Each structure stands twice: as structure tokens, then as C-alpha cells.
Amino acid sequence: MIVFENVDKWYGTYHALNNVNETIGKGEVVVICGPSGSGKSTLIRTVNRLEPIQKGRITIDGRDVNGADVNVNALRSGIGFVFQQFNLFPHLSVVRNVMLAPMRVHKVPEKTARETAMDLLDKVGLAHKADEFPPRLSGGQQQRVAIARALAMKPPVMLFDEPTSALDPELVGEVLNVMKQLASEGMTMLCVTHEMGFAREVADRVIFMDGGAVLERAAPEDFFQRPQHPRARKFVADIRH
């Protein structure tokens, strides 16, 4: 579904991504982990061109996302992205936040958009908050609305960039439970997260990055029990400690 081929990115002289080669299969749940500044968020943001690359190639379902013929807005509308911050429109109700993109981008009739939005809000456990406004919701509730909003565009791929890092600890579980449900339904998911319990329980594969490079890729059990790269061993040991 997603292929990175010899991907390099610089910020000035800083080498943020260093010759990344990786394949994410359809229906696969992959967690990217590593220390701060390792390139995790930069990598995930290259998938929908929030970050440009200087070398290499990234394809989604066989299409080069940096191709000259690619409409960036159309590309992004087909990729679900959930950020650290929720980025909801505070002046729109919860249900209108979820309805907006399908109506504006795909010209979905309002009645259909509302029905779909209500189904998705029910899926994330927030149908009863449909007419509330985002500032009146907890952080966990806002992030669940953000997930529903991303799903409203019926994306084949969902990207999560540290979706729980801005939440109070007691609210993290409610967001992770929604992500677990998506994973169980076969959604292709690429997740940058510090939630190692989620990685161990839900991921098909863990990718470990440091210094902009992929240093290790393994099944969760192998990564957490038998990390191979010295930097990965230190990372796992620090988590355990």
C-alpha cells in the first residue's frame, strides 16, 4: 500500500531522513518508534506531502505521491491523518466537523453526509455529543472526533502522528481503543506513537528509527524481547527501566 524507496530529506544541512526503504502492506498496522528527533514524524508527514523530500520515491497503491501530475489536495483527501493536536473547527458542532470535508470535497449531499457522520461518531462512542462544540469536549473526545472526521473521507490508509501525546494519561486509553478497533477491521495504519503497549498488542510490525534512518524492523514480540541493533536494545532497556 505504501512504499518508501531510497527516501532522503534535509532541513538545510540537517539530514532528517537517511535513505529510508520500507513497505507497508495493505491491511498492515505498523508502529514507528524511536527517540525524539529520530525522524518518525517527518517520515509519516512525507506520505501526504506535508513534508517534501529531496531524493527517492514514495508510492501509495502504486502512485508516486510526488509525481508532477499529482493533485496535492486530491492526494490528501484520500489519506486519513490524525495529528497530535486535534485541529477541529471550534465554531462548528462535532457533527458538522465530520460532515464538512465529504460535502466540500466529494460533494456528498448534506443528508447523506450527516448520516455517515452520525454512524462514525457512534463508532467512536460520541454520537451523543454530535451537537456539542469542540471546546466543550475533553481532549480524548476531541481526538476521537478527529478520527471520525478522517474516516469520513473513506481513506484506504490512516496515518497517526503521536495521536495521544497531547492527552492527559487517563484519556489515552479511549483513543487507543478506537485505533485498536480500526486495526481489527483491517485498516492500513502507519502510527508514530510512544504507546509501547499499543505497539506490542496491535502492531503487525515495529519500525525503529534513529538519526533519520530505519535501524530495525521486527514483529512486536521480537522487537521488545530480542532487539538486534545496539541502539534499539538501549531504547527497549530504557522503556523497561
N, C-alpha and C positions, 0 to 999 in steps of 0.2 A: 504493500500500500504506500509506504514512504521509503524512499531510497536516498541516502546521502553518499555521494561519490567524490572523494578527494576534496572535501569542503574546507576552505580556508577563509578566515575573516580576520581583519586587523582593525583596531581603532588607532589610527596614527601608526606608531611603531609597535603598539601592543598587539601581540598575536593572540587573539581571543579564541579562535578555533583553529586547530592544527591538524590538517589532513584527516578529517573525520570520514570514515567509511562505515555505514551502518544500514541495515534493512529492517523495517518494521512490517511484519506480515499482517494481512487482513485479519481482523478479529483479535489481534495480539495486544496484550496490555504490557507496556514497557515502562519501567520506572528508571529515570535518570537521577543518579545521586552523586554526591561529591562535596568537597568543602566549598565554602563561599569563594566566589571568583573563579571557579573551575571551568565556566563556560556553559553550564547547564541551561540557564535561561536564555542565553544568547542562541544556543543551538535550537531550542524549541521555537524561538521567535523567527528563525530563518525560514521555517516551514511555510508561513503565510506572508513572508517578505516584510514583516515588521523590522527585520534586520537584513540589510543587503549582504551578500557575500562577494568576495573578490576573486575567488577561484573555486572550481569544482562545479557540481551539478546536484540539484535536489529535484526529485520527481515525486508526484503523488498520482498513484494509479497510472503511471507511465508518462505523465505530462510534466514537462520541465517548468517548474514554478517561476523560473527566471527567464523563460523564453520571451523573445521580442513580441510575440503575438498574444501574450497573456494579459487579460484584463484583470488588474490587481483587485478591484472591488469584487468582481465575479469570483476570483480565486478565494478571497477571504470569506465571501458569503457561503462558500461550500466547506469551510473548515470551522468547527466549533472551537472557541478559545475561551478559557476561563482564567482570569488574571488573579494576581494576589489581591488587588483592590477590586471591588465589585463592579464599579463603573456603571451603576444603574442610573437612569434618569430620575432625579429626585422629585421632579414636578409631575411625573406620570405614575399612575397607580401600578401596582405589581402586574396585573394582567395586561395593562397597556404596554409595559416594558417588554413583555414576552410577545405581544402581538405585533409590535412595531416593524421589525425587520421583515417578516413574511409579507406584510401588507405593502411596505415601501419597495422592497427589492423584488419579490416574486409576484406582486400584485394580487395576493390572496384576498378574497372578499372578507370584509370585516367579520361577518358572522362565522365563517369557517375559521378565520384566524383566532377568534375568541374561543371557539370550541376546542381547537387544538391547544391553545394556551391553558385552558382550564384542565385539560387532560394532563398536560405536562406539570402544571402546578400540583395536581393531585399526585402525580408520580413522585414529586419531591416533597410531598407532605404539606403543601402550603395552599391548597385550594381555598381554605377558609380565610386566607389573607389576600385574596385576589384584589380587593378594592382598597387595601391599605396603601400607603405611600412608603417608599423605601426607608426614609429616615426614622420611621416608627418601628422598623424591624430590627432584630438583633443581627449581629454580623453573620452568624451562621445561617440565619434565614435569608439574608441578602445574597449570600453566596449560593444558596440553593436556588434562588430566583435566577441568578446569573447562569447557573447550569441549565435551568429550564429555558431561558432565553436562547442559549447556544443551541439547544436541542430543537428549538422551534424551526430552525432552518434545515432540519433533517440532514445534518452533515454525516458523511461516511467516516470522518475522523474527528476525535476530540483531543484537544491539547489542553493540558492543565499546567499552569506555571505557578507552583507553590500556592495552591488554592486555599490552604489552611494557615498560611504563615501570619496573616493579619488577624487571626481569630483568637479569642480567649480560649484557653485549653479546654474548658468544659463544652465549647461549641464545636470543636474539631470533629468529634465523632459523628455528628449529624450530617456533615458534608461528606466525610469518608464513606458513610453508609450509602449515600446516593451514588457515589463513584463505584462502590462495590456492586451495586445493583446494575449499573451500566455495563460493567465488566462481565457480569454473569449473563447479560443479554447479547454478548458478542460484539460490543462496540470496540473499534480500533482506538486505543488510547495511548498517548505518549504523555507521561506525567513527570514533571520535576517536583519532587517533594522531599521533605525531611522526615516524613512519617514512615519510619522503617518497618513498623508493624504492618502498615498497609502494603508496603513492598513485599514483605515476607508472605503475607496472606493472599494477596490478589495478583501480583505481577506474574506474568509468564517468564519475564526476563528482567534482570537488573543490569543497567549500564553504569559503570563507574567512570567519572571524568575527573581529571585534574590537569591544570595548566593548559586547558583548551583541547586536550586530547582524550580519546577513549582509551583507558588503560586496562579495563577489564569488562567482560560481558559474560554473564552466567545466569543459570537458574537461581532463584532466590535461595534455596537451601544450600547450594554450592557457594554462593557469594557470602552468605552470612556464617556458614560453618567452615568453609575451606577457601577463603580468598587467596588468590595466587600472587598478584602483584604486591610488592612491599608497601606501596602507598595505600592500596586497598586494605591490606592487613592492618595497617595503623588506623585507618578510618573505622574499620569494624571494631577494633580493640577500643578505640575512644568511645564508640557508641555503647559498648558493653560496660565500660567503666562509668 
